[in-house]
Amino acid sequence: MLDIKVIRKNPQLIQKGNNAKGFKVDVDKILRLDDEIRPLQQDWENSQALRNKLSREIAQASPAEREKLKREVLSIKEKMEDLESQLKEKKAILQERLLEIAQPPREDVPQGKDDKDNVEIRKWGTPRAFDFEPLEHVSLGEKRDILDIERGVRLSGSRSYVLKGAGALLERAILNLTYDLVVKKGFTPMSVPVLVKEEAMVGTGYFPTGREQAYFIEKDKLALVGTAEVSLCSFHSGEVLREEDLPLKLMAQTSCFRREAGTYGRDTHGLYRVHQFQKIEMVVISPADHAINDQCHEELLSISEEVLQLLELPYRVVYVCTGDLGQGQVYKHDIETWMPSRKAYGETHSCSSFYEFQSRRLNMRYKTKDGKNAFTYTLNNTALATPRVILALLENFQEKDGTIKLPAALHPYMGRDTI
């Protein structure tokens, strides 16, 4: 969420940023509502001061004057109740509108409408040239009896799957390899809830604008997270941290859930776009310093690249354009891994910087060295998500006979070199 003072000071910049991101908000309308609230608030405060003054005078007044003052106090009280009603209604509307505003992207973010306009930064590895007709991952998985989509759909409906035998072991192996690496990099491992209160989803920016993507349990007012970022960022909500303890580096492995609303007909085959998946998420809570934020962002991104290099998977890093950014993201890099069946790179990782967008919503602050309270910055990154990386592994490491030769880094985790 943006500070209303920032919006008042830079309305054109905020409107331009929202337009670039494709968020349909009317900044002028929001400011008009803000202009209506401020005089009402001032009137209420003046009335309160007058009421308090007259109440003090009652004790000193004569009987006749006392009755007159009591009538004035009663009249002021009625006026204040009317003002409170107006303020409550207008402030609630303003809060709803503020939660819809997107944070403007950083100046150097490339302009564009969608992921087709993302800018390639670098590549690593060379896509394999097969001397046979390679199979796509579903055929491979069924041939090796490690993947069962038919029964997964029978259990849970579309976009569901079951990994079995060596498939389940492969998922555990790549998650364990990544988990061990991230812990070695100094991140504190956390085991966090995947069912969270609504305020955690609002605080991290997934509600209200992304509500249609979440599974929400109406009876309990709890949501299933689409990423451990929600739980990790919300862990310190409402707290004042110490600057000397920042940046905090947190990580968690969880099941994640997404409805994939609005993607009907897209990537329906196989494991690319599913409702439930496993993910290791990294979150950094840093001081409000752009240089420190950028340093943390690069560190997060480099860890994801290291994971893919250990897995020997070709990938490219792209700088995400304005139209492909989320509501709170100031800038973001995606990593796309080569997937032979798609004859293209497919997104497997995202690394995002939010500045104070999330911490303001979460009321997460820190005490600066000069004794002031400031909102922290937050960043997050995918260390690894399955099953998309499994898709890439199966297809890239297949042999002509349908066996899958595993990258060396996985041998100790799998206890074998081939599936």
N, C-alpha and C positions, 0 to 999 in steps of 0.2 A: 504494500500500500504506500502511496505517496503522501508526503506531508502537505496539508492544504496550503501552508505558507509557500511551498515550492510551486504549487499549481497557480496560486495568485500571482507569484512573481514571474512565472514563465509559461503563461497559458498557450502561446503559440508553439513553443517548443514541445510542450506536453501533447498538444493536438497533433502536431506533425509526427511525433513519435508513435502515437496510437494509430494514425493513418498508415504509417509505414509498416506497422505490425499487423494491420488488418482488423484492429479493434474499433468497433463502432461506438464511440463515445462522443458526447457533445460537451466539451470543456466549458464553453460559454454558459451553457445551461446549468452546469454544476456550480459555476461561480455566481450566477444569479441567485441560486438557492442559498449559497454561502452568504451573499449580500443581504438576503432576507433574514437570515439567522442572527447576524451580528447585532443589528439594532434591537431586535427582540431580547437578545441576551443582555445587552446593556440596560435596556428598560427594566428587565427583571432584577438585575443587580442593583440599580438605582432604587427600585421599589423596596427591595430587601433592606437596603441601608436606611431608607426613610422609615420603614416599619420598625426597625430596631431602635431608631432614634426616638420615635414617638412612644414605643413601649417603655423606654427608660424614663420618659417624661411623665408617664402616667402616675408613677409612684410619688412624684413631687407635686402633682397638680391638685387643684381644689376639686371638690365633688362635681361641680358643674363642668369644669374643664375636663375632668377625668372621663365623663361620659362622652363628651365630644371627641376626645382623643381615641377612645375605644371604638367609636363609630368609624373614625378615619382608618384605624388599624384594620378593622374588619373589611372596609372597602379596599384597602391595599392588598389584603390577603386574597380577596376574591379576584382582584386584577392579576395577582401573581399566579394564581391557579390557572387562569385563562392563558397567561403567557407560557406557563409550564406545559400546558397541553399543546400549544402551538409549537413550542420548541421541541418537545418530544417527537412530534410527528415529523417536523422538518429535519431534525437531526437524524432520525431513523432513515429517512429517504436519502439524505446526504451520505450517510455511512454506506448504504447500499450502492450508491453511485461511485463512491471512492473505491470500493472493493472491485469495481468493474474496470477501473482505469489501469492501463498497462504502463509499465515503466519504459521510458524512451530507451532505445538502444544506444550503445556507445557510438561515438561519431564515426569510427572507422569500420563499423559493421557494413558489409556490402548490401546494397539495395536489391530487393527482389521480392517476388510474390510467393514462392514456395521452394521446396527442396531442390528443384531443378536449377535454381539460381544460386545455390551454395557454391562457394569458391574453394577449389582444391588448393591445399597448402603444401602437402607433400605425400609421397607414396613410400611404402616399404614392401619389399618382396616382389616377385614376378609371378603372375598367375600361371598355373601349370598348363603346359601344352600336352594333352593326352594323345597317345598313339592308339587309342581305342575309343569307342563311343561311351562316354561316361554316363552313369546312371544318376538320376536325381535322388535326394536323400530319402524320400519315402520308399522308393523301390529298393534302395540299398538297405534301409532299416528293416523292411519286411523280409528281404532275402537272408539277412543275418539273424532274423527273429529277435530284434532288439527294439522294435518300434511297432506299436499297434494303435493306429488311428481309428479304425472301425469300432473297436471296443471302447476307446476313449470317448468317441461321439455317443455311443450307446449309454455310457455312464453320465456324461455331462453336457451333451449337445454339441453344436458346431464349435469349431476351433479348439477341440479338446484332443488329448493324446495320452498314451501310456508308454513310458520307457520301461523296458524289462531286461533282465539279465545283464549282459555287457553294456546295454544302453544306459541303464540306471547307474551302473558302475562308472561309465564314462562321465556322466553328469556329475557324480560325486567327485571324481578325480579332478576334473577341471575346476570345480568349485574349491576343492581343498588346495590345489596348487595356487589358485588366486588368493584365497584366504591367507595362506601362509605368507605369500609375498607381501600383501598389504600390511599384515601385522609386523613383518620385518621392516617395513618402511616407517614404522612409528605410529601407526593408527591404533587407537584403543578399540578392541573388539567389544561389541555390544550385542546382547540378545534382547530384542525389543518386540512389543506387541504389533500385530498386523491388523488388529481391530482397534480403531481409535475414535475418540470423540470428534464431533463435528468441528469444534473449535481448532483442533489440530489440522484439519483439512483446510479450514479457512485461513489459519495462520500461515500455512506454507503455500497458499495460493491455488490449491486444487479445488476449492469451493470459493465463490459460487460459480465462476466461469467454466470450470471443468467438471461440474457435478454430474453431467450425463455420462462421463467415462467411468464413474465409480460404482461399485456395488455397495448399496446403502441398506442397512437393516433398520427399517422404519420403527419397528417395535422397540428396539433398544437404543435408537439414535446413535448407531455406531457404523463406521465405514471401513471396508477392507482397503488397505493401502495399495497403491499401484507402484510404490517404491518405499524402501526404508527411510528415504529422505524425510518423509513426513514425521516419523517417530523420532529420528535422530535430531532433526532441527527443533522439534517441539520439546525435546527433553529438558531444555533450559528455558522454556517460555516463562515469562513473568519474573525472571531472575536478573540480578545485576552481577555480572562476572567481574573478575579482576583482570586488568590489562596484562599483567605479568603472566597470566595463565593462557593467554592467547598467542597464536591460534590453537584452538582445540581441534584435534583430528580424530574423527570417529568413523567407525565402519560397522556394518551389520549385514548378515546374510539372512534373507527372508523369502518366503513365498510372496508373490505379488499378483495382484488381480486387476484386470482392466476389461471393461465392457466392450471396448473398441467400437463405441457408437460412431456412426458416420462413416464406417469403413466397409459397409456392405458391398460384397462383390470384389473387394481388394484382397489380394494375397490369401485366398481362401484355401489354397492347397498346402498341405504339409505344416511345417513348424515355424514358418516365418512370423505369422501374426496369430497369437493365441490368447486365451483369456487368463490362464494361470501359468506362471513361470517362476524360476528361481533367479535371484539377483543378489550380488554383493554390491552394496552401495557405500560410497565414501562421502562424508560431509566434513567441511571445514568451517569453523566459526572463527572469524578473524577480526582484528581491529578495523576500524573504518579508515583504511589507508589503501589507496589505489595501487601503490607499488607492491605492498604486501599481498593484496588480493591477486594481482597479476602473477606474482611469484607462486602463490598457492595453486592458482589455476594451471600453470605450466607443470607443476609437480604432479597434480592429479592426472593431467592428460598423459604425462610421460609414463605413469604407472600402468595405465590401460594399454599403452603402446608396448610396454615391456611384457605384459601378459600375452598379447598377440604374437610378439616375437618369440616368446618361449614356446608357443603353440605352433610356430612356423606358418602362420596364416598371413597371406598378403593382404594389405589394407591401405587405405588412404585416409588422410585427415582433411576435413573440410571446415571452412569458416562459414557458419550458418548465417544466411541472409536475414534481413529484417522481417520478411513475411513468414519465415519458418521459425521465428523465435516465439517462446511462450510469453505469457503476460508479464512475469516478473524478471525474465532474463535480460541482463544488460548485454551480454555477449555469450556465445556458445560455440564450442567445437564438437562436431560429430566425428566418430571413427566409423568408417564403412569397410566391411570385410568382404573379400572376394568370394562369391558364391557361384560356382560353375553353372548350375542349373538355371540361374537367372541371367547368366552371361553379363553380370554386372556386380558392382559392389553394393552390399546391403548394410544398412545402419545396424551396428551392434553396441555402440557406446555413445554417451553424450556427457559432455563436461560443461557445466554452466556456472556463471557468476551472476549473483542477484543484488550485490551491494546491500542496502538496508531494507529492501523491499519486504523480505520475509520477516526480518527481526522486528520491524515496526509493527507488523500485524501480530507478531508473537509477543511483543513488548519484551524483547530480549536485549538487554543493554550491558555495558561494561563501564567500570569506573576508570576514567582516564588518569594519567599521571598528575594532572592539575586538579584532580578532585571532581571533575564534572562527569555526568552520566551521558553516554553516547550509545546509539544503536550500533550493534555489531554488523559486520558484513557476513553473508553466508555464500558458500559454494557447494556444489555437489557433482558427483561423477560416478558413472557406471564402471566398476572394476571389471565385472563380468556378468552377463545375463545369459541364461539358457532358456529355451533350446536353440536360439539363433546360432550361437557359436557351435553347438553340436551339428547343426545343419552344415555349417561351413567345414567343420572337421571331417564329417563323413564324405562330403563331396570332393574335397581337396585331396584326401589321403586314400581314396579308393584305388584298388587294383583291378586288373581286367577280370579276375575271377570273382570279384565282389567282396573280397576281404578288404579290411581297412588297416593300413599300417599306421601306427600311432607315432606322433612326434616324440623325440627322446625325453623331453621334460615330463611326459605323462607316464613313462614306463614304471618308475617307482611307485606312482600313485595307483596304477592299474594292475601292477604285478604281471604284466605281459606287454608285448610290443605290437600285437596284432589282434584285431577282432575278426 
